[in-house]
């Protein structure tokens, strides 16, 4: 099933048509910088521009860097604070004229990795961590997603973790790989103490340079680089929209419906 996946991030908004059943991108990715300020209407205009670029009239699956419940935004760490309380689903549908699904961005990336990428054969507790403008997390327990974990915002030494440990912080403070790696080590050891994961999957653009900082991270859990790259959010967003649509055309979202494909692959 073809669906337009759109990944909304703190620095860029990306979209592509996706085969939601195979995870394959069917078009080249279209990227537009995230507007500044990233107010609801400004972001909605960019989403509409991406929909128009693909001349799309069908389902749209959007990711968003926030806690999302029933299409409503509840946090705004890396977008304008005016998003809090906004019905993003209704807003994007107004601007695009399409049926739109909204899901947390890290959850979407995690779903794509669990079904098609680095976590497809993983068992037990799996934590997807995306390092970028902020720190996104997606938690899976025996293949089931616990949505909206937002564990990039846990306090470490009295400071929100992503303020000191995101890739944006590395660039902003011009940190060496070693110094940043030691901050990451503190973060991952804290997560391991709290959740005892079996596997960490590391995503975000900086995951391409994992050899520069993985050596400074000392955890018991296995740590691997995400396989879906910058496409993970787009693919996961499209998968969410696919799972949301019932035969009756109604929207009734359970994130764990998305994991059925993974279970079928495991049994095949």
Secondary structure as GFF3:
##gff-version 3
##sequence-region A 1 268
A	DSSP	beta_strand	2	8	.	.	.	ID=ss1
A	DSSP	beta_strand	12	19	.	.	.	ID=ss2
A	DSSP	beta_strand	24	25	.	.	.	ID=ss3
A	DSSP	beta_strand	30	33	.	.	.	ID=ss4
A	DSSP	alpha_helix	40	53	.	.	.	ID=ss5
A	DSSP	beta_strand	60	64	.	.	.	ID=ss6
A	DSSP	beta_strand	68	69	.	.	.	ID=ss7
A	DSSP	beta_strand	72	73	.	.	.	ID=ss8
A	DSSP	three_ten_helix	81	83	.	.	.	ID=ss9
A	DSSP	alpha_helix	88	96	.	.	.	ID=ss10
A	DSSP	beta_strand	100	104	.	.	.	ID=ss11
A	DSSP	alpha_helix	105	116	.	.	.	ID=ss12
A	DSSP	beta_strand	125	131	.	.	.	ID=ss13
A	DSSP	beta_strand	135	141	.	.	.	ID=ss14
A	DSSP	beta_strand	144	146	.	.	.	ID=ss15
A	DSSP	three_ten_helix	151	153	.	.	.	ID=ss16
A	DSSP	beta_strand	155	156	.	.	.	ID=ss17
A	DSSP	beta_strand	159	160	.	.	.	ID=ss18
A	DSSP	alpha_helix	161	165	.	.	.	ID=ss19
A	DSSP	alpha_helix	167	172	.	.	.	ID=ss20
A	DSSP	alpha_helix	177	195	.	.	.	ID=ss21
A	DSSP	beta_strand	199	203	.	.	.	ID=ss22
A	DSSP	three_ten_helix	205	212	.	.	.	ID=ss23
A	DSSP	three_ten_helix	214	216	.	.	.	ID=ss24
A	DSSP	beta_strand	222	225	.	.	.	ID=ss25
A	DSSP	three_ten_helix	229	231	.	.	.	ID=ss26
A	DSSP	alpha_helix	232	244	.	.	.	ID=ss27
A	DSSP	three_ten_helix	255	259	.	.	.	ID=ss28
A	DSSP	alpha_helix	260	267	.	.	.	ID=ss29
###
